[in-house]
Amino acid sequence: MHYKCPMTARMWDAKTQYNYLQYLFSGKKAYHTPGRSWVFKAGDAYFVKRGACIIEKFFDEPLVILTFFIPDSYLQAFMRENSLLKTSPGLARQNNDLIIPLHVNDIMSGYIESVMPYFYSENKPSESLLELKFREALMTILSDPDNLDLKAYLQQLSNPQYDPFQQVMEANCLYNLSLEDYAKMLNLSLSSFKRHFVSLYKTSPGQWLQSQKLNNAFKLLLNTNKPITDISFESGFENSTHFSHLFKKRFGASPLNFRNEKSPAKVF
């Protein structure tokens, strides 16, 4: 997909069940997750894992982006078919961040230029040709030694023992997502998601998610000077009054009193 972003809001919540790869032609865009932020500008490329984040748009110039949406199953098949791309165990690096910045070399820049005419051609190119061009993009990116983080992540993804359930839940638990959203990210029905969750965490999804959000708020109150409304939002609570009620019920003091007293309450 090649598009000019029509969004008028500066910041918004975003979630997707697919990974995607983006290249910025112009403009600037930022991604925010708990504890990390990335800012990208024209000429930058990056890989975004399926999940949720806060996206920030800047209005200095139009945001023009090339995006490839990629399901896990496609990447797994690609890695199985191209065994020479596998990273040796000693070089593999664990990267749990949502975003993996990519190095853009001259070959990749040439590839971007070569794919653009397809968006303006009067005759729609065949799906097989478009897939061939995309496979060329992946091969170009993964052959660059500066993109080892992506190669290591795709190797992890293609491991037969890899189960994304826990990673997806723990990477996205601080967002205000519904259980249906989590199930969709994991390509599961809602009932299958709930069964898998209880089997793994031995509690209900609602109780676990609330606990994770309150634990995060506890740490932010203890270790930062951020306003309580910001802490409420960053911990996945849309309503700060509801957040204060739940926090007091859990830790025995309102967020404001807790901060003033630096209560030594225990995080569970």
C-alpha positions, 0 to 999 in steps of 0.5 A: 500500500502506498498512501498519503496519511489523511489522519488529522489527530496528532496521536492515536491508539493503533492495533493490528493483527499483522506485522508490517514493514514501512518506508517513509518517503516524506514526513515524520512519524513516531511510535510509543510503547511503554518505556520506548519511543521511536521517531522516523523521518523520510528515508527511514524503514522499519518493521512493526510486529503485530500488536498495539502502540501509540502513533504520533504524527507531525504536521510539518510536511505530508506523510507519504508511506509505503507499507507491506502488511505481512501475516506471521504465516507468510514470514514463517514459510519464507524463512523455511524456504530460505534456510540460508538466511538462518542466523547461527545460534551464537549471533541470534539476538533477542529483541522484544521491542515492537519496532525493529528499525532497518538499515536502508542501503543502496540496494533497498533504495533501488528496490523502493524506486522499482516498485513505485510504478506498479501503483500508477500503472493502468494495468493492475499487476498480477498477485504472483508478480507482486509477491515476487517483488515483495520476496525480493524486498525481504531478501534484500533486507535480510541479506544486509548484515546491519539488519540482524535484529530482524533476521533473528526475530524471523528465525524465532518466529519460524521455530516450530516451538515458538508460541506467540501467545505470551509475547503478544499478551505481555507486550500489549497488556497496557493498552485499552484493548478488548479480549476480542482484540487480543484474540484477533491479534493471535488469530484465535476465536474468543473462546479459544483465546480464553481457554488458552489464557486460563491454561497459561496464566491460571486466572481470568484475562480480565483479572490479569490485565487489570493487575498488569496495568495497576502494577505499571501505574505503581512503578510509574508513581514510585519512580517518575514525576509524571502527572497522575492523569498521564500515568492513568493513560499510559497504564491503559486506563481511559478514565482516571477516576476509575483508575484511582478507585481501582488503585486505592482498592488494590494498594490501600491509598489513592494514587496521589496519597501513595505518591506523597507517602511513597508507600512501600506496598508490595507489587504482585 
